[in-house]
Amino acid sequence: MAEEEKRTFQKRAPSKQVLVKNLNKDLTRVSIVGTIVSKNDKILSFLLDDSTGTVNIIMNDADKFNQIKDGQVVRVFGRIWGDGDDIELQGDIVQDFTNFDLGLYKQVFA
């Protein structure tokens, strides 16, 4: 009888749902819903607009980066980098929110 392999998962700190205008260095992991307004293929980054502001998202996974496109509504989970006007996010997870009711979300969350 073969022993079962145990799967291990990396535990991440919980993320806090925020608006771009409320990003600050005191937050560690956040989630933001917004629209991709531009992509930079050279450095695997994209600009996300949630109607309160924009933030640059930097990705490490080229496959995930290539699955997103300009104009797409997404939710990004990531870690804060920088401070003040220089805040960026290291994007860990990007979820497609194309069929998401963004107007209703803004009414409930704002």
N, C-alpha and C positions, 0 to 999 in steps of 0.2 A: 504494500500500500504506500503510494507516494505521498509525501507531505505536501499540503497545499501551500502555495506561495502566498505570502501576505503582501497585500498592496499597501503602500504607504502614501499618504497624501500630505502635501505641504499645507500647513495651516496658515491662513492669512488673517490678519487683523480685520475686524468688520469695517466696512466702508460707510461713510456718512454721505447721504444724498445732499448735494449742495448746488447752488447756482454759481456761475462763474464769478459774479460780482462779490460773492462771499468767500472766495478762496483766500487762504492765508497760510502762513508757515506753521501755525499751531495745529493744523489738520494733518493727518498722516495719510490715510487712505480715504478716497472719496469716490462717489459716482456722480456723473453728470450726463444729462440727456440733452442732445443738441443736434445741429445739422453740420455736416462736413462742408466747409466752404472752400477749402483748397488742400491739395496734397503736395508734399515734397518727396518725390521718389528717391532722391539722392541720400537723404538722411532718415527715411522712413518716418516722416512726421506728417501730421495734418492739423489744420486749424478748425476748431470746433466752436460754433456759435450757438448759445442757448437763449438769445435775445436780451440777456443782461450784460453780455460781453463775450469776448472770444478768448480761447486759451489754446496754446500749442500742445499737442499730444505727441509724444515720441514713443515709437514702437520698437521692440527688439525682434519681432517675428515677421519676417518678410512675407510668409504665406498669409498670415492674418491681415497684414497691411494691404496686400494685393487683392483681398476680397472686398474691400470697401471702396466707395467711389464718391466723387463730389456730389453734393445735393442729398446724400443719404442721411436719414435720421438714425442716430445710434445712441446707445448708452455705453459710456466708458467707465470702467473701474480702474483706478490707478493711484499712484503715489505722488505726493506733492514734491516738486523740486523747486528751489529758489525762494524768493521773497519779494513782496511788493509787486511792482509792475513786471518783474522778471519771473513770475511763477509759471511753471510748465508742469505737465503731468507725464509720468512714465506710465504709459498705457499697458495694463496687464491683460484686461479682458475688454473686447469690443463686441457688443450685442447689436444685431440688426433690429431697429425699431421702426422700419419702414411703414408697417401697418398700424402703428401706434397712434392713438388720438392725442397729438401733441397739444392741441387747444385745451382739451379737458385736463390733461396733465398740468398745464400751466395754471388753470383755474384752481385745482386742488392743492398744488404744491406751493404756489406763490403766496 
